[in-house]
């Protein structure tokens, strides 16, 4: 999964912990999202998008490798 989350967060001058508090998750979850190591639930993705006044599609996109892996499971 690819994400613009870190860029958006830094543009707002937010720390990972600030965003985590706003969407009720742990700071580590935000870090994993930014590194593409965690796929958010639809609810979490929508909550994060709402914080940045943008769309889920603007923040997150799936690459071909992730889609192939998901199909194989």
mmCIF file of the N, C-alpha and C atoms, coordinates in Angstrom:
data_MODEL
# 
_entry.id   MODEL 
# 
loop_
_atom_site.group_PDB 
_atom_site.id 
_atom_site.type_symbol 
_atom_site.label_atom_id 
_atom_site.label_alt_id 
_atom_site.label_comp_id 
_atom_site.label_asym_id 
_atom_site.label_entity_id 
_atom_site.label_seq_id 
_atom_site.pdbx_PDB_ins_code 
_atom_site.Cartn_x 
_atom_site.Cartn_y 
_atom_site.Cartn_z 
_atom_site.occupancy 
_atom_site.B_iso_or_equiv 
_atom_site.pdbx_formal_charge 
_atom_site.auth_seq_id 
_atom_site.auth_comp_id 
_atom_site.auth_asym_id 
_atom_site.auth_atom_id 
_atom_site.pdbx_PDB_model_num 
ATOM 1   N N  . UNK A 1 1  ? 0.850   -1.176  0.000  1.00 0.00 ? 1  UNK A N  1 
ATOM 2   C CA . UNK A 1 1  ? 0.000   0.000   0.000  1.00 0.00 ? 1  UNK A CA 1 
ATOM 3   C C  . UNK A 1 1  ? 0.894   1.237   0.000  1.00 0.00 ? 1  UNK A C  1 
ATOM 4   N N  . UNK A 1 2  ? 0.513   2.193   -0.793 1.00 0.00 ? 2  UNK A N  1 
ATOM 5   C CA . UNK A 1 2  ? 1.221   3.469   -0.828 1.00 0.00 ? 2  UNK A CA 1 
ATOM 6   C C  . UNK A 1 2  ? 0.365   4.506   -0.116 1.00 0.00 ? 2  UNK A C  1 
ATOM 7   N N  . UNK A 1 3  ? 1.028   5.474   0.499  1.00 0.00 ? 3  UNK A N  1 
ATOM 8   C CA . UNK A 1 3  ? 0.280   6.468   1.250  1.00 0.00 ? 3  UNK A CA 1 
ATOM 9   C C  . UNK A 1 3  ? 0.939   7.840   1.208  1.00 0.00 ? 3  UNK A C  1 
ATOM 10  N N  . UNK A 1 4  ? 0.111   8.868   1.239  1.00 0.00 ? 4  UNK A N  1 
ATOM 11  C CA . UNK A 1 4  ? 0.563   10.257  1.354  1.00 0.00 ? 4  UNK A CA 1 
ATOM 12  C C  . UNK A 1 4  ? 0.393   10.758  2.786  1.00 0.00 ? 4  UNK A C  1 
ATOM 13  N N  . UNK A 1 5  ? 0.125   9.846   3.685  1.00 0.00 ? 5  UNK A N  1 
ATOM 14  C CA . UNK A 1 5  ? -0.208  10.220  5.053  1.00 0.00 ? 5  UNK A CA 1 
ATOM 15  C C  . UNK A 1 5  ? 0.885   11.038  5.732  1.00 0.00 ? 5  UNK A C  1 
ATOM 16  N N  . UNK A 1 6  ? 2.123   10.602  5.638  1.00 0.00 ? 6  UNK A N  1 
ATOM 17  C CA . UNK A 1 6  ? 3.213   11.318  6.303  1.00 0.00 ? 6  UNK A CA 1 
ATOM 18  C C  . UNK A 1 6  ? 3.336   12.737  5.752  1.00 0.00 ? 6  UNK A C  1 
ATOM 19  N N  . UNK A 1 7  ? 3.259   12.879  4.444  1.00 0.00 ? 7  UNK A N  1 
ATOM 20  C CA . UNK A 1 7  ? 3.340   14.196  3.818  1.00 0.00 ? 7  UNK A CA 1 
ATOM 21  C C  . UNK A 1 7  ? 2.236   15.106  4.337  1.00 0.00 ? 7  UNK A C  1 
ATOM 22  N N  . UNK A 1 8  ? 1.005   14.607  4.350  1.00 0.00 ? 8  UNK A N  1 
ATOM 23  C CA . UNK A 1 8  ? -0.128  15.407  4.841  1.00 0.00 ? 8  UNK A CA 1 
ATOM 24  C C  . UNK A 1 8  ? 0.057   15.785  6.306  1.00 0.00 ? 8  UNK A C  1 
ATOM 25  N N  . UNK A 1 9  ? 0.520   14.828  7.097  1.00 0.00 ? 9  UNK A N  1 
ATOM 26  C CA . UNK A 1 9  ? 0.716   15.086  8.526  1.00 0.00 ? 9  UNK A CA 1 
ATOM 27  C C  . UNK A 1 9  ? 1.783   16.155  8.744  1.00 0.00 ? 9  UNK A C  1 
ATOM 28  N N  . UNK A 1 10 ? 2.891   16.048  8.033  1.00 0.00 ? 10 UNK A N  1 
ATOM 29  C CA . UNK A 1 10 ? 3.970   17.024  8.180  1.00 0.00 ? 10 UNK A CA 1 
ATOM 30  C C  . UNK A 1 10 ? 3.566   18.408  7.681  1.00 0.00 ? 10 UNK A C  1 
ATOM 31  N N  . UNK A 1 11 ? 2.757   18.439  6.617  1.00 0.00 ? 11 UNK A N  1 
ATOM 32  C CA . UNK A 1 11 ? 2.261   19.727  6.118  1.00 0.00 ? 11 UNK A CA 1 
ATOM 33  C C  . UNK A 1 11 ? 1.458   20.469  7.192  1.00 0.00 ? 11 UNK A C  1 
ATOM 34  N N  . UNK A 1 12 ? 0.803   19.719  8.036  1.00 0.00 ? 12 UNK A N  1 
ATOM 35  C CA . UNK A 1 12 ? 0.000   20.304  9.120  1.00 0.00 ? 12 UNK A CA 1 
ATOM 36  C C  . UNK A 1 12 ? 0.803   20.518  10.395 1.00 0.00 ? 12 UNK A C  1 
ATOM 37  N N  . UNK A 1 13 ? 2.074   20.116  10.392 1.00 0.00 ? 13 UNK A N  1 
ATOM 38  C CA . UNK A 1 13 ? 2.907   20.277  11.577 1.00 0.00 ? 13 UNK A CA 1 
ATOM 39  C C  . UNK A 1 13 ? 2.499   19.359  12.720 1.00 0.00 ? 13 UNK A C  1 
ATOM 40  N N  . UNK A 1 14 ? 1.951   18.208  12.370 1.00 0.00 ? 14 UNK A N  1 
ATOM 41  C CA . UNK A 1 14 ? 1.475   17.258  13.375 1.00 0.00 ? 14 UNK A CA 1 
ATOM 42  C C  . UNK A 1 14 ? 2.510   16.173  13.632 1.00 0.00 ? 14 UNK A C  1 
ATOM 43  N N  . UNK A 1 15 ? 2.540   15.711  14.871 1.00 0.00 ? 15 UNK A N  1 
ATOM 44  C CA . UNK A 1 15 ? 3.325   14.528  15.224 1.00 0.00 ? 15 UNK A CA 1 
ATOM 45  C C  . UNK A 1 15 ? 2.436   13.306  15.034 1.00 0.00 ? 15 UNK A C  1 
ATOM 46  N N  . UNK A 1 16 ? 3.062   12.152  14.934 1.00 0.00 ? 16 UNK A N  1 
ATOM 47  C CA . UNK A 1 16 ? 2.289   10.917  14.815 1.00 0.00 ? 16 UNK A CA 1 
ATOM 48  C C  . UNK A 1 16 ? 1.326   10.779  15.994 1.00 0.00 ? 16 UNK A C  1 
ATOM 49  N N  . UNK A 1 17 ? 1.787   11.144  17.162 1.00 0.00 ? 17 UNK A N  1 
ATOM 50  C CA . UNK A 1 17 ? 0.937   11.018  18.354 1.00 0.00 ? 17 UNK A CA 1 
ATOM 51  C C  . UNK A 1 17 ? -0.269  11.955  18.288 1.00 0.00 ? 17 UNK A C  1 
ATOM 52  N N  . UNK A 1 18 ? -0.104  13.127  17.673 1.00 0.00 ? 18 UNK A N  1 
ATOM 53  C CA . UNK A 1 18 ? -1.240  14.055  17.520 1.00 0.00 ? 18 UNK A CA 1 
ATOM 54  C C  . UNK A 1 18 ? -2.329  13.422  16.664 1.00 0.00 ? 18 UNK A C  1 
ATOM 55  N N  . UNK A 1 19 ? -1.925  12.867  15.519 1.00 0.00 ? 19 UNK A N  1 
ATOM 56  C CA . UNK A 1 19 ? -2.884  12.232  14.631 1.00 0.00 ? 19 UNK A CA 1 
ATOM 57  C C  . UNK A 1 19 ? -3.510  11.009  15.295 1.00 0.00 ? 19 UNK A C  1 
ATOM 58  N N  . UNK A 1 20 ? -2.683  10.230  15.962 1.00 0.00 ? 20 UNK A N  1 
ATOM 59  C CA . UNK A 1 20 ? -3.189  9.034   16.655 1.00 0.00 ? 20 UNK A CA 1 
ATOM 60  C C  . UNK A 1 20 ? -4.276  9.404   17.658 1.00 0.00 ? 20 UNK A C  1 
ATOM 61  N N  . UNK A 1 21 ? -4.061  10.461  18.407 1.00 0.00 ? 21 UNK A N  1 
ATOM 62  C CA . UNK A 1 21 ? -5.064  10.904  19.380 1.00 0.00 ? 21 UNK A CA 1 
ATOM 63  C C  . UNK A 1 21 ? -6.370  11.313  18.694 1.00 0.00 ? 21 UNK A C  1 
ATOM 64  N N  . UNK A 1 22 ? -6.257  11.979  17.552 1.00 0.00 ? 22 UNK A N  1 
ATOM 65  C CA . UNK A 1 22 ? -7.449  12.450  16.845 1.00 0.00 ? 22 UNK A CA 1 
ATOM 66  C C  . UNK A 1 22 ? -8.298  11.314  16.286 1.00 0.00 ? 22 UNK A C  1 
ATOM 67  N N  . UNK A 1 23 ? -7.666  10.196  15.949 1.00 0.00 ? 23 UNK A N  1 
ATOM 68  C CA . UNK A 1 23 ? -8.410  9.078   15.350 1.00 0.00 ? 23 UNK A CA 1 
ATOM 69  C C  . UNK A 1 23 ? -8.483  7.859   16.275 1.00 0.00 ? 23 UNK A C  1 
ATOM 70  N N  . UNK A 1 24 ? -8.063  8.053   17.507 1.00 0.00 ? 24 UNK A N  1 
ATOM 71  C CA . UNK A 1 24 ? -8.188  7.015   18.550 1.00 0.00 ? 24 UNK A CA 1 
ATOM 72  C C  . UNK A 1 24 ? -7.462  5.713   18.242 1.00 0.00 ? 24 UNK A C  1 
ATOM 73  N N  . UNK A 1 25 ? -6.194  5.844   17.817 1.00 0.00 ? 25 UNK A N  1 
ATOM 74  C CA . UNK A 1 25 ? -5.337  4.667   17.647 1.00 0.00 ? 25 UNK A CA 1 
ATOM 75  C C  . UNK A 1 25 ? -4.000  4.961   18.327 1.00 0.00 ? 25 UNK A C  1 
ATOM 76  N N  . UNK A 1 26 ? -3.156  3.950   18.395 1.00 0.00 ? 26 UNK A N  1 
ATOM 77  C CA . UNK A 1 26 ? -1.827  4.144   18.982 1.00 0.00 ? 26 UNK A CA 1 
ATOM 78  C C  . UNK A 1 26 ? -0.901  4.822   17.975 1.00 0.00 ? 26 UNK A C  1 
ATOM 79  N N  . UNK A 1 27 ? 0.097   5.518   18.478 1.00 0.00 ? 27 UNK A N  1 
ATOM 80  C CA . UNK A 1 27 ? 1.084   6.177   17.622 1.00 0.00 ? 27 UNK A CA 1 
ATOM 81  C C  . UNK A 1 27 ? 1.757   5.166   16.702 1.00 0.00 ? 27 UNK A C  1 
ATOM 82  N N  . UNK A 1 28 ? 1.996   3.972   17.196 1.00 0.00 ? 28 UNK A N  1 
ATOM 83  C CA . UNK A 1 28 ? 2.641   2.933   16.394 1.00 0.00 ? 28 UNK A CA 1 
ATOM 84  C C  . UNK A 1 28 ? 1.800   2.567   15.165 1.00 0.00 ? 28 UNK A C  1 
ATOM 85  N N  . UNK A 1 29 ? 0.500   2.630   15.305 1.00 0.00 ? 29 UNK A N  1 
ATOM 86  C CA . UNK A 1 29 ? -0.387  2.346   14.171 1.00 0.00 ? 29 UNK A CA 1 
ATOM 87  C C  . UNK A 1 29 ? -0.183  3.370   13.066 1.00 0.00 ? 29 UNK A C  1 
ATOM 88  N N  . UNK A 1 30 ? -0.070  4.631   13.446 1.00 0.00 ? 30 UNK A N  1 
ATOM 89  C CA . UNK A 1 30 ? 0.179   5.690   12.462 1.00 0.00 ? 30 UNK A CA 1 
ATOM 90  C C  . UNK A 1 30 ? 1.523   5.460   11.776 1.00 0.00 ? 30 UNK A C  1 
ATOM 91  N N  . UNK A 1 31 ? 2.532   5.102   12.542 1.00 0.00 ? 31 UNK A N  1 
ATOM 92  C CA . UNK A 1 31 ? 3.848   4.811   11.969 1.00 0.00 ? 31 UNK A CA 1 
ATOM 93  C C  . UNK A 1 31 ? 3.800   3.676   10.966 1.00 0.00 ? 31 UNK A C  1 
ATOM 94  N N  . UNK A 1 32 ? 3.097   2.614   11.313 1.00 0.00 ? 32 UNK A N  1 
ATOM 95  C CA . UNK A 1 32 ? 2.966   1.467   10.398 1.00 0.00 ? 32 UNK A CA 1 
ATOM 96  C C  . UNK A 1 32 ? 2.179   1.841   9.147  1.00 0.00 ? 32 UNK A C  1 
ATOM 97  N N  . UNK A 1 33 ? 1.158   2.666   9.306  1.00 0.00 ? 33 UNK A N  1 
ATOM 98  C CA . UNK A 1 33 ? 0.404   3.145   8.135  1.00 0.00 ? 33 UNK A CA 1 
ATOM 99  C C  . UNK A 1 33 ? 1.315   3.937   7.208  1.00 0.00 ? 33 UNK A C  1 
ATOM 100 N N  . UNK A 1 34 ? 2.102   4.836   7.782  1.00 0.00 ? 34 UNK A N  1 
ATOM 101 C CA . UNK A 1 34 ? 2.987   5.681   6.971  1.00 0.00 ? 34 UNK A CA 1 
ATOM 102 C C  . UNK A 1 34 ? 4.040   4.871   6.237  1.00 0.00 ? 34 UNK A C  1 
ATOM 103 N N  . UNK A 1 35 ? 4.445   3.754   6.816  1.00 0.00 ? 35 UNK A N  1 
ATOM 104 C CA . UNK A 1 35 ? 5.460   2.901   6.194  1.00 0.00 ? 35 UNK A CA 1 
ATOM 105 C C  . UNK A 1 35 ? 4.854   1.873   5.234  1.00 0.00 ? 35 UNK A C  1 
ATOM 106 N N  . UNK A 1 36 ? 3.524   1.874   5.123  1.00 0.00 ? 36 UNK A N  1 
ATOM 107 C CA . UNK A 1 36 ? 2.864   0.923   4.243  1.00 0.00 ? 36 UNK A CA 1 
ATOM 108 C C  . UNK A 1 36 ? 2.840   -0.487  4.788  1.00 0.00 ? 36 UNK A C  1 
ATOM 109 N N  . UNK A 1 37 ? 3.034   -0.636  6.098  1.00 0.00 ? 37 UNK A N  1 
ATOM 110 C CA . UNK A 1 37 ? 3.072   -1.962  6.724  1.00 0.00 ? 37 UNK A CA 1 
ATOM 111 C C  . UNK A 1 37 ? 1.723   -2.374  7.306  1.00 0.00 ? 37 UNK A C  1 
ATOM 112 N N  . UNK A 1 38 ? 0.747   -1.504  7.223  1.00 0.00 ? 38 UNK A N  1 
ATOM 113 C CA . UNK A 1 38 ? -0.556  -1.779  7.831  1.00 0.00 ? 38 UNK A CA 1 
ATOM 114 C C  . UNK A 1 38 ? -1.642  -1.242  6.916  1.00 0.00 ? 38 UNK A C  1 
ATOM 115 N N  . UNK A 1 39 ? -2.638  -2.056  6.678  1.00 0.00 ? 39 UNK A N  1 
ATOM 116 C CA . UNK A 1 39 ? -3.765  -1.647  5.850  1.00 0.00 ? 39 UNK A CA 1 
ATOM 117 C C  . UNK A 1 39 ? -4.903  -1.215  6.775  1.00 0.00 ? 39 UNK A C  1 
ATOM 118 N N  . UNK A 1 40 ? -5.314  0.038   6.715  1.00 0.00 ? 40 UNK A N  1 
ATOM 119 C CA . UNK A 1 40 ? -6.332  0.519   7.656  1.00 0.00 ? 40 UNK A CA 1 
ATOM 120 C C  . UNK A 1 40 ? -7.722  -0.027  7.332  1.00 0.00 ? 40 UNK A C  1 
ATOM 121 N N  . UNK A 1 41 ? -8.544  -0.107  8.349  1.00 0.00 ? 41 UNK A N  1 
ATOM 122 C CA . UNK A 1 41 ? -9.950  -0.413  8.116  1.00 0.00 ? 41 UNK A CA 1 
ATOM 123 C C  . UNK A 1 41 ? -10.558 0.765   7.361  1.00 0.00 ? 41 UNK A C  1 
ATOM 124 N N  . UNK A 1 42 ? -11.683 0.526   6.742  1.00 0.00 ? 42 UNK A N  1 
ATOM 125 C CA . UNK A 1 42 ? -12.367 1.614   6.041  1.00 0.00 ? 42 UNK A CA 1 
ATOM 126 C C  . UNK A 1 42 ? -12.689 2.741   7.010  1.00 0.00 ? 42 UNK A C  1 
ATOM 127 N N  . UNK A 1 43 ? -13.137 2.400   8.192  1.00 0.00 ? 43 UNK A N  1 
ATOM 128 C CA . UNK A 1 43 ? -13.489 3.404   9.205  1.00 0.00 ? 43 UNK A CA 1 
ATOM 129 C C  . UNK A 1 43 ? -12.278 4.268   9.565  1.00 0.00 ? 43 UNK A C  1 
ATOM 130 N N  . UNK A 1 44 ? -11.133 3.627   9.807  1.00 0.00 ? 44 UNK A N  1 
ATOM 131 C CA . UNK A 1 44 ? -9.930  4.381   10.155 1.00 0.00 ? 44 UNK A CA 1 
ATOM 132 C C  . UNK A 1 44 ? -9.489  5.261   8.990  1.00 0.00 ? 44 UNK A C  1 
ATOM 133 N N  . UNK A 1 45 ? -9.501  4.720   7.793  1.00 0.00 ? 45 UNK A N  1 
ATOM 134 C CA . UNK A 1 45 ? -9.117  5.505   6.616  1.00 0.00 ? 45 UNK A CA 1 
ATOM 135 C C  . UNK A 1 45 ? -10.011 6.734   6.469  1.00 0.00 ? 45 UNK A C  1 
ATOM 136 N N  . UNK A 1 46 ? -11.307 6.546   6.690  1.00 0.00 ? 46 UNK A N  1 
ATOM 137 C CA . UNK A 1 46 ? -12.246 7.670   6.589  1.00 0.00 ? 46 UNK A CA 1 
ATOM 138 C C  . UNK A 1 46 ? -12.008 8.698   7.696  1.00 0.00 ? 46 UNK A C  1 
ATOM 139 N N  . UNK A 1 47 ? -11.727 8.230   8.900  1.00 0.00 ? 47 UNK A N  1 
ATOM 140 C CA . UNK A 1 47 ? -11.445 9.147   10.007 1.00 0.00 ? 47 UNK A CA 1 
ATOM 141 C C  . UNK A 1 47 ? -10.194 9.984   9.730  1.00 0.00 ? 47 UNK A C  1 
ATOM 142 N N  . UNK A 1 48 ? -9.165  9.341   9.210  1.00 0.00 ? 48 UNK A N  1 
ATOM 143 C CA . UNK A 1 48 ? -7.925  10.065  8.888  1.00 0.00 ? 48 UNK A CA 1 
ATOM 144 C C  . UNK A 1 48 ? -8.181  11.063  7.767  1.00 0.00 ? 48 UNK A C  1 
ATOM 145 N N  . UNK A 1 49 ? -8.898  10.652  6.747  1.00 0.00 ? 49 UNK A N  1 
ATOM 146 C CA . UNK A 1 49 ? -9.219  11.552  5.631  1.00 0.00 ? 49 UNK A CA 1 
ATOM 147 C C  . UNK A 1 49 ? -9.983  12.768  6.143  1.00 0.00 ? 49 UNK A C  1 
ATOM 148 N N  . UNK A 1 50 ? -10.897 12.556  7.067  1.00 0.00 ? 50 UNK A N  1 
ATOM 149 C CA . UNK A 1 50 ? -11.686 13.647  7.632  1.00 0.00 ? 50 UNK A CA 1 
ATOM 150 C C  . UNK A 1 50 ? -10.784 14.652  8.366  1.00 0.00 ? 50 UNK A C  1 
ATOM 151 N N  . UNK A 1 51 ? -9.781  14.155  9.089  1.00 0.00 ? 51 UNK A N  1 
ATOM 152 C CA . UNK A 1 51 ? -8.848  15.032  9.796  1.00 0.00 ? 51 UNK A CA 1 
ATOM 153 C C  . UNK A 1 51 ? -8.161  15.977  8.812  1.00 0.00 ? 51 UNK A C  1 
ATOM 154 N N  . UNK A 1 52 ? -7.798  15.448  7.647  1.00 0.00 ? 52 UNK A N  1 
ATOM 155 C CA . UNK A 1 52 ? -7.076  16.243  6.653  1.00 0.00 ? 52 UNK A CA 1 
ATOM 156 C C  . UNK A 1 52 ? -7.988  16.874  5.608  1.00 0.00 ? 52 UNK A C  1 
ATOM 157 N N  . UNK A 1 53 ? -9.290  16.730  5.788  1.00 0.00 ? 53 UNK A N  1 
ATOM 158 C CA . UNK A 1 53 ? -10.267 17.307  4.863  1.00 0.00 ? 53 UNK A CA 1 
ATOM 159 C C  . UNK A 1 53 ? -9.962  16.903  3.415  1.00 0.00 ? 53 UNK A C  1 
ATOM 160 N N  . UNK A 1 54 ? -9.780  15.604  3.235  1.00 0.00 ? 54 UNK A N  1 
ATOM 161 C CA . UNK A 1 54 ? -9.470  15.063  1.916  1.00 0.00 ? 54 UNK A CA 1 
ATOM 162 C C  . UNK A 1 54 ? -10.178 13.728  1.755  1.00 0.00 ? 54 UNK A C  1 
ATOM 163 N N  . UNK A 1 55 ? -9.876  13.033  0.687  1.00 0.00 ? 55 UNK A N  1 
ATOM 164 C CA . UNK A 1 55 ? -10.501 11.740  0.430  1.00 0.00 ? 55 UNK A CA 1 
ATOM 165 C C  . UNK A 1 55 ? -9.579  10.595  0.833  1.00 0.00 ? 55 UNK A C  1 
ATOM 166 N N  . UNK A 1 56 ? -10.175 9.447   1.046  1.00 0.00 ? 56 UNK A N  1 
ATOM 167 C CA . UNK A 1 56 ? -9.396  8.240   1.327  1.00 0.00 ? 56 UNK A CA 1 
ATOM 168 C C  . UNK A 1 56 ? -8.462  7.957   0.158  1.00 0.00 ? 56 UNK A C  1 
ATOM 169 N N  . UNK A 1 57 ? -8.972  8.132   -1.066 1.00 0.00 ? 57 UNK A N  1 
ATOM 170 C CA . UNK A 1 57 ? -8.173  7.864   -2.268 1.00 0.00 ? 57 UNK A CA 1 
ATOM 171 C C  . UNK A 1 57 ? -6.960  8.776   -2.371 1.00 0.00 ? 57 UNK A C  1 
ATOM 172 N N  . UNK A 1 58 ? -7.066  9.990   -1.827 1.00 0.00 ? 58 UNK A N  1 
ATOM 173 C CA . UNK A 1 58 ? -5.928  10.905  -1.834 1.00 0.00 ? 58 UNK A CA 1 
ATOM 174 C C  . UNK A 1 58 ? -4.839  10.442  -0.876 1.00 0.00 ? 58 UNK A C  1 
ATOM 175 N N  . UNK A 1 59 ? -5.220  9.779   0.182  1.00 0.00 ? 59 UNK A N  1 
ATOM 176 C CA . UNK A 1 59 ? -4.263  9.353   1.205  1.00 0.00 ? 59 UNK A CA 1 
ATOM 177 C C  . UNK A 1 59 ? -3.681  7.967   0.965  1.00 0.00 ? 59 UNK A C  1 
ATOM 178 N N  . UNK A 1 60 ? -4.488  7.053   0.462  1.00 0.00 ? 60 UNK A N  1 
ATOM 179 C CA . UNK A 1 60 ? -4.075  5.659   0.360  1.00 0.00 ? 60 UNK A CA 1 
ATOM 180 C C  . UNK A 1 60 ? -4.313  5.119   -1.044 1.00 0.00 ? 60 UNK A C  1 
ATOM 181 N N  . UNK A 1 61 ? -3.365  4.325   -1.519 1.00 0.00 ? 61 UNK A N  1 
ATOM 182 C CA . UNK A 1 61 ? -3.565  3.603   -2.776 1.00 0.00 ? 61 UNK A CA 1 
ATOM 183 C C  . UNK A 1 61 ? -2.870  2.253   -2.658 1.00 0.00 ? 61 UNK A C  1 
ATOM 184 N N  . UNK A 1 62 ? -3.455  1.272   -3.294 1.00 0.00 ? 62 UNK A N  1 
ATOM 185 C CA . UNK A 1 62 ? -2.891  -0.066  -3.253 1.00 0.00 ? 62 UNK A CA 1 
ATOM 186 C C  . UNK A 1 62 ? -2.058  -0.296  -4.489 1.00 0.00 ? 62 UNK A C  1 
ATOM 187 N N  . UNK A 1 63 ? -0.869  -0.868  -4.292 1.00 0.00 ? 63 UNK A N  1 
ATOM 188 C CA . UNK A 1 63 ? -0.048  -1.182  -5.454 1.00 0.00 ? 63 UNK A CA 1 
ATOM 189 C C  . UNK A 1 63 ? -0.362  -2.598  -5.926 1.00 0.00 ? 63 UNK A C  1 
ATOM 190 N N  . UNK A 1 64 ? 0.131   -2.957  -7.075 1.00 0.00 ? 64 UNK A N  1 
ATOM 191 C CA . UNK A 1 64 ? -0.160  -4.255  -7.680 1.00 0.00 ? 64 UNK A CA 1 
ATOM 192 C C  . UNK A 1 64 ? 0.303   -5.411  -6.805 1.00 0.00 ? 64 UNK A C  1 
ATOM 193 N N  . UNK A 1 65 ? 1.443   -5.251  -6.142 1.00 0.00 ? 65 UNK A N  1 
ATOM 194 C CA . UNK A 1 65 ? 1.976   -6.323  -5.302 1.00 0.00 ? 65 UNK A CA 1 
ATOM 195 C C  . UNK A 1 65 ? 1.017   -6.633  -4.158 1.00 0.00 ? 65 UNK A C  1 
ATOM 196 N N  . UNK A 1 66 ? 0.464   -5.609  -3.535 1.00 0.00 ? 66 UNK A N  1 
ATOM 197 C CA . UNK A 1 66 ? -0.469  -5.813  -2.429 1.00 0.00 ? 66 UNK A CA 1 
ATOM 198 C C  . UNK A 1 66 ? -1.729  -6.516  -2.931 1.00 0.00 ? 66 UNK A C  1 
ATOM 199 N N  . UNK A 1 67 ? -2.238  -6.086  -4.057 1.00 0.00 ? 67 UNK A N  1 
ATOM 200 C CA . UNK A 1 67 ? -3.445  -6.702  -4.607 1.00 0.00 ? 67 UNK A CA 1 
ATOM 201 C C  . UNK A 1 67 ? -3.213  -8.172  -4.936 1.00 0.00 ? 67 UNK A C  1 
ATOM 202 N N  . UNK A 1 68 ? -2.061  -8.502  -5.498 1.00 0.00 ? 68 UNK A N  1 
ATOM 203 C CA . UNK A 1 68 ? -1.747  -9.895  -5.817 1.00 0.00 ? 68 UNK A CA 1 
ATOM 204 C C  . UNK A 1 68 ? -1.648  -10.720 -4.539 1.00 0.00 ? 68 UNK A C  1 
ATOM 205 N N  . UNK A 1 69 ? -1.042  -10.176 -3.516 1.00 0.00 ? 69 UNK A N  1 
ATOM 206 C CA . UNK A 1 69 ? -0.917  -10.871 -2.239 1.00 0.00 ? 69 UNK A CA 1 
ATOM 207 C C  . UNK A 1 69 ? -2.299  -11.103 -1.621 1.00 0.00 ? 69 UNK A C  1 
ATOM 208 N N  . UNK A 1 70 ? -3.159  -10.108 -1.682 1.00 0.00 ? 70 UNK A N  1 
ATOM 209 C CA . UNK A 1 70 ? -4.501  -10.225 -1.114 1.00 0.00 ? 70 UNK A CA 1 
ATOM 210 C C  . UNK A 1 70 ? -5.300  -11.308 -1.844 1.00 0.00 ? 70 UNK A C  1 
ATOM 211 N N  . UNK A 1 71 ? -5.134  -11.410 -3.149 1.00 0.00 ? 71 UNK A N  1 
ATOM 212 C CA . UNK A 1 71 ? -5.856  -12.420 -3.922 1.00 0.00 ? 71 UNK A CA 1 
ATOM 213 C C  . UNK A 1 71 ? -5.395  -13.836 -3.575 1.00 0.00 ? 71 UNK A C  1 
ATOM 214 N N  . UNK A 1 72 ? -4.115  -13.978 -3.215 1.00 0.00 ? 72 UNK A N  1 
ATOM 215 C CA . UNK A 1 72 ? -3.547  -15.291 -2.921 1.00 0.00 ? 72 UNK A CA 1 
ATOM 216 C C  . UNK A 1 72 ? -3.876  -15.784 -1.528 1.00 0.00 ? 72 UNK A C  1 
ATOM 217 N N  . UNK A 1 73 ? -4.444  -14.965 -0.689 1.00 0.00 ? 73 UNK A N  1 
ATOM 218 C CA . UNK A 1 73 ? -4.740  -15.378 0.689  1.00 0.00 ? 73 UNK A CA 1 
ATOM 219 C C  . UNK A 1 73 ? -6.089  -15.983 0.826  1.00 0.00 ? 73 UNK A C  1 
# 
